[in-house]
Amino acid sequence: MLGKTLKKRKWRRSSYVVSVRVYRSGGSETEKGLSRKHVVESCSYSLERLGLAYVDLVCAQGRDRTPVEEIVRAFNWVIEKGWAFYWTTSNWTPEQVMEAFTVAKYLNLIPPLVNHAEYNFFKRDAVELVVPELLCNIGCGCVTSSALHGGLLNIDSAIDGPSEQSDDPTTKAHPKAMEVNLEHREFFSKIKYLLPVADQISCSLAQLAIAWCLRSEFVQCVLISPVNLEQMREYMISVAIIDKLTPEVLAVVEKILGNQPTFNTNSMTKAKLTTKNSIYGRRRSVCSVVRRILFFEFAARTVCQCILFAVWSA
């Protein structure tokens, strides 16, 4: 559908940005993951479906057991081929992003530009704790999704949420379903108090949620999923709501949420150790090869000198 729309509208290619992701293109084992074969074939099929010569971003969705060097080389090949300008990661841990960046820099290849992560009122740790560290250390930005928490924040009036005496048989039969039910009940209790805040600054709760995500200096882009043109227009107005998020309004929202993340040094320390180990491991392997070459060169030179000396003495 997107390819037909772009062909019909005949927009200048430089006037818009297109992003594709490498995740799963079929049911076969070779049609999923981040192997070089699947990365190259997935990008080729995407360009064919879209009818484009190139895309702007190609995203590595998730992380499998493919060696990180193969992943970096595959996306670097796609970029050098002219099929994309940048490559990004999605739902990667800080350690995995740091490892990919380290390998790319060591091999003089193109590192990932940004990491995709979920970010909303109820899911904040990945963006507010990890992204600043990655951005300051390696310049890796952040593109966020699920600003409305799976549509949970796309409501216009207060609701009570799931009832405690639910007639849903799945809730009674499965403890996991009960946990989800209780979690949603907690979300709805906070949404009740967020609705008056949205009314105070003359916007909907969805617009407040998107603007709240965009307010962060570490978020470069927020992905939205409108179901129709009217909803898209509503979401786009969120950009104008950012100026209304004064420190007083943000303080009220923070008090309602009560889930401000606290910095934990263990995660980033582990990421730094992993990065150092990968660097030092590669350096040790290279140094060992160099030492062997020098040793054999020295041994060969010594043997040649001994032979020459024996011939001269004779």
Secondary structure as GFF3:
##gff-version 3
##sequence-region A 1 314
A	DSSP	alpha_helix	2	9	.	.	.	ID=ss1
A	DSSP	three_ten_helix	13	15	.	.	.	ID=ss2
A	DSSP	beta_strand	19	22	.	.	.	ID=ss3
A	DSSP	three_ten_helix	29	31	.	.	.	ID=ss4
A	DSSP	alpha_helix	36	50	.	.	.	ID=ss5
A	DSSP	beta_strand	55	61	.	.	.	ID=ss6
A	DSSP	alpha_helix	68	80	.	.	.	ID=ss7
A	DSSP	beta_strand	84	90	.	.	.	ID=ss8
A	DSSP	alpha_helix	94	106	.	.	.	ID=ss9
A	DSSP	beta_strand	114	118	.	.	.	ID=ss10
A	DSSP	alpha_helix	125	125	.	.	.	ID=ss11
A	DSSP	pi_helix	126	130	.	.	.	ID=ss12
A	DSSP	alpha_helix	131	138	.	.	.	ID=ss13
A	DSSP	beta_strand	141	145	.	.	.	ID=ss14
A	DSSP	alpha_helix	169	173	.	.	.	ID=ss15
A	DSSP	alpha_helix	175	200	.	.	.	ID=ss16
A	DSSP	alpha_helix	205	214	.	.	.	ID=ss17
A	DSSP	beta_strand	221	222	.	.	.	ID=ss18
A	DSSP	alpha_helix	229	236	.	.	.	ID=ss19
A	DSSP	alpha_helix	238	241	.	.	.	ID=ss20
A	DSSP	three_ten_helix	242	244	.	.	.	ID=ss21
A	DSSP	alpha_helix	247	257	.	.	.	ID=ss22
A	DSSP	alpha_helix	265	313	.	.	.	ID=ss23
###
